[in-house]
Amino acid sequence: MSRPQVRSSSEQQIRVNGKIRAREVRVIDADGKQLGIFSLHDAIRLAQSRSVDLVEVAPNANPPVCRLVDYGKYLYEKAKESKEARKHQQANKVKEVQLSPSIDPHDLSIKLSRAVEFLNEGMKVKVLLKYRGREKAHKEIGFQVVEKFIQQIEPYGRPDAPPKLVDKGIVLMLSPLARSKRPKPAATPSDTEAQARSAQPAAQPSEPPAPGPARPAVEPRQQRPAAASENTSGSFINAPFADLDLRLAQSAASQQSSESPETEP
């Protein structure tokens, strides 16, 4: 079993055709021209003859005011008007940015970028500079910081009034300029990379290499020739002193011992 379709509250408040409860209604056409007061039955027949709907637009009037218009088109116009109204309401929002007389230049640039973002979104910005401790004795430093802030944000917003000293700080209200007068926001690094990638031509598929002469097959490594004579003495085949006569070595050793002087007792 399908659930009943639930309509929005704004759509439920609008009465159309037979749902209108008044006996007599004041009828206007789609251009806002008044056609006079008709009974509800005659007004509905008039709407049917024009292939439109009889929509109640002012139920609290005496008699209620009804309009000859297509119901779907009327809902579209209402939604469009509410969307435009929300855009204007956003301009009434206020965002706050806090400063200090001893603010670092890097921190001041961050506060400035945040204020620029708020102004680009159509919001007002409240600049609040607070004095702490002995900073109250040098209030001119705070005004210099605020004036510098105003000069840097001038392309995006204008002050509603000169900065004022209120309680323990300085207050300044900034309003956004018109979109046609504001510079375009700077592109982020991600946007720049995306544009560079889109500008590069698409990589073409690599062509197969041209056929050439076949490379010769690698010959297997030749085995080392076997030794000419087998080793029967049990020593290494490549030993450099394998053929040395041991008798010559013994006679040389005995000759060296005879030539050495004898030690006295």
C-alpha positions in Angstrom: 0.0 0.0 0.0 1.5 3.3 -1.1 1.8 6.1 1.4 -0.1 9.4 0.9 1.8 12.2 -0.6 2.7 14.8 2.0 2.8 18.4 0.8 4.8 21.3 2.3 3.1 23.7 4.7 3.3 26.5 2.1 1.6 24.3 -0.5 -1.1 23.2 2.0 -2.1 26.8 2.8 -2.9 27.6 -0.8 -6.5 26.8 -1.8 -7.3 26.0 -5.4 -10.6 25.7 -7.3 -13.2 23.7 -5.3 -11.1 23.9 -2.1 -11.9 27.6 -1.7 -14.4 28.1 1.1 -15.7 31.6 0.3 -19.1 32.1 -1.5 -17.9 35.2 -3.4 -14.3 36.0 -4.5 -12.6 38.9 -6.2 -11.0 37.7 -9.4 -7.8 39.0 -11.0 -6.1 37.7 -14.2 -2.5 36.6 -14.6 -1.4 40.2 -15.2 -3.0 41.5 -12.0 -5.9 43.2 -13.7 -9.1 43.1 -11.6 -12.1 41.3 -13.3 -14.6 42.0 -10.5 -16.4 40.0 -7.8 -17.9 36.7 -8.8 -19.6 33.8 -7.0 -17.3 30.9 -6.4 -19.1 28.8 -9.0 -18.9 31.5 -11.7 -15.2 32.1 -10.9 -14.4 28.4 -11.3 -16.2 28.2 -14.7 -14.3 31.3 -15.8 -11.0 29.6 -14.9 -12.0 26.5 -16.7 -12.9 28.5 -19.9 -9.4 29.9 -19.9 -7.7 26.5 -19.1 -6.2 27.8 -15.9 -6.8 27.3 -12.2 -8.5 29.6 -9.6 -5.9 30.1 -7.0 -6.6 31.9 -3.7 -3.8 34.5 -3.2 -5.3 36.7 -0.4 -7.5 34.5 1.9 -7.8 37.2 4.6 -9.3 39.9 2.3 -13.0 40.6 2.2 -13.9 39.0 -0.2 -10.9 36.8 -0.7 -8.8 37.5 -3.8 -8.3 34.8 -6.3 -6.0 34.7 -9.4 -6.5 33.0 -12.7 -3.2 31.3 -13.2 -1.7 27.8 -13.8 -1.2 26.2 -10.4 2.2 24.7 -11.2 3.5 28.0 -12.6 2.2 29.8 -9.5 4.2 27.4 -7.2 7.3 27.9 -9.3 7.0 31.7 -9.0 6.5 31.5 -5.3 9.6 29.3 -4.9 11.7 31.7 -7.0 10.6 34.6 -4.9 11.4 32.9 -1.6 14.9 32.0 -3.0 15.6 35.6 -3.9 14.3 36.7 -0.4 16.8 34.3 1.2 19.6 35.8 -0.8 18.8 39.3 0.6 18.5 37.9 4.1 22.0 36.6 3.9 23.3 40.2 3.5 21.9 40.8 7.0 24.2 38.2 8.6 27.2 39.7 10.5 30.5 37.9 10.9 33.0 39.1 13.5 36.8 39.5 13.1 38.9 40.3 16.1 42.2 42.2 16.0 44.7 43.5 18.5 47.1 46.5 18.6 50.2 44.1 18.6 48.9 41.8 15.9 51.6 40.0 13.8 51.6 40.9 10.1 51.0 37.3 9.2 48.0 37.0 11.5 46.7 40.3 10.1 46.8 38.8 6.6 44.9 35.7 7.8 42.2 37.9 9.4 42.0 39.9 6.1 41.5 36.8 4.0 38.7 35.6 6.2 37.0 39.0 6.1 37.3 38.9 2.3 35.6 35.5 2.2 32.7 36.8 4.2 32.3 39.9 2.1 32.4 37.8 -1.1 29.5 35.7 0.3 27.4 38.9 0.8 27.8 39.2 4.5 28.6 42.1 6.7 31.8 42.1 8.8 32.3 43.5 12.2 35.9 44.4 13.1 36.6 44.4 16.8 39.9 45.5 18.2 40.4 45.0 21.9 42.9 46.8 24.2 44.6 44.8 27.0 46.6 46.1 29.9 48.9 49.0 29.1 47.7 49.0 25.5 45.0 51.4 26.6 47.6 54.1 27.1 48.5 54.0 23.3 45.1 54.0 21.6 46.5 55.6 18.5 48.3 52.3 17.7 44.9 50.5 17.5 43.5 53.1 15.2 46.5 52.7 12.9 45.9 48.9 12.7 42.2 49.4 11.9 43.0 52.0 9.2 45.5 49.6 7.6 42.9 46.9 7.6 40.4 49.3 5.9 42.9 50.2 3.2 43.7 46.6 2.4 40.1 45.5 2.3 38.9 48.5 0.3 38.4 46.5 -3.0 35.9 44.2 -1.4 34.0 46.3 1.2 33.5 49.8 2.6 33.0 50.9 6.2 29.5 52.0 7.2 31.0 54.6 9.5 34.4 55.7 10.8 35.9 53.4 13.5 34.6 54.2 17.0 36.1 53.7 20.4 33.6 51.7 22.4 34.4 50.6 26.0 37.7 48.7 25.8 38.2 48.5 22.0 37.5 49.9 18.6 34.4 48.8 16.5 34.1 49.0 12.8 31.3 47.7 10.4 32.0 46.7 6.8 29.5 46.2 4.1 30.2 44.3 0.9 30.5 46.1 -2.4 28.4 45.1 -5.4 29.5 42.0 -7.3 30.4 44.0 -10.4 32.7 46.2 -8.4 34.5 43.4 -6.5 37.5 41.7 -8.1 37.2 38.0 -8.8 38.5 35.7 -6.1 41.9 34.3 -6.7 42.1 30.7 -8.1 43.2 28.1 -5.6 46.2 25.8 -6.3 43.9 22.9 -7.0 41.9 24.9 -9.6 45.2 26.0 -11.3 46.4 22.4 -11.5 43.1 21.3 -13.0 43.2 24.0 -15.6 46.8 23.0 -16.5 45.8 19.4 -16.9 42.8 20.4 -19.1 45.1 22.5 -21.3 47.5 19.7 -22.0 46.8 17.6 -25.1 45.6 14.1 -24.6 48.4 11.6 -24.6 48.4 9.6 -27.9 48.8 5.8 -27.7 52.4 4.8 -28.4 53.1 3.2 -31.8 54.6 -0.3 -31.8 58.3 -0.5 -32.7 59.2 -1.0 -36.4 60.1 -4.5 -37.2 63.9 -5.0 -37.5 66.4 -7.8 -37.9 66.0 -10.6 -35.3 68.7 -10.6 -32.6 70.9 -13.7 -32.6 70.1 -16.2 -29.9 72.5 -16.2 -27.0 74.8 -19.2 -27.2 75.1 -21.3 -24.1 78.3 -20.8 -22.1 81.0 -23.2 -23.0 82.2 -25.6 -20.4 85.8 -25.5 -19.3 88.0 -28.2 -20.8 88.8 -31.1 -18.4 92.3 -31.4 -17.0 94.8 -33.1 -19.2 96.0 -35.4 -16.4 94.2 -36.7 -13.5 95.3 -35.6 -10.0 96.5 -38.7 -8.2 98.5 -36.9 -5.4 95.4 -35.5 -3.8 96.6 -31.8 -4.1 95.0 -29.0 -6.0 95.4 -29.1 -9.8 96.3 -25.3 -10.1 98.7 -25.3 -7.1 101.9 -23.2 -8.2 104.3 -25.4 -6.2 102.9 -28.8 -7.2 106.1 -29.7 -9.3 108.7 -28.3 -6.8 111.3 -30.9 -5.8 111.3 -31.4 -2.0 115.0 -32.6 -2.0 116.2 -29.2 -3.2 114.2 -27.5 -0.5 115.7 -29.7 2.3 119.4 -29.1 1.1 118.8 -25.4 1.1 117.5 -25.5 4.7 120.5 -27.5 6.0 123.0 -25.1 4.3 121.4 -22.1 6.1 121.6 -23.9 9.5 125.4 -24.7 9.0 126.2 -21.1 8.1 124.5 -19.6 11.1 127.1 -18.8 14.0 127.0 -21.1 17.1 126.0 -19.5 20.3 128.6 -19.6 23.2 127.6 -21.6 26.3 
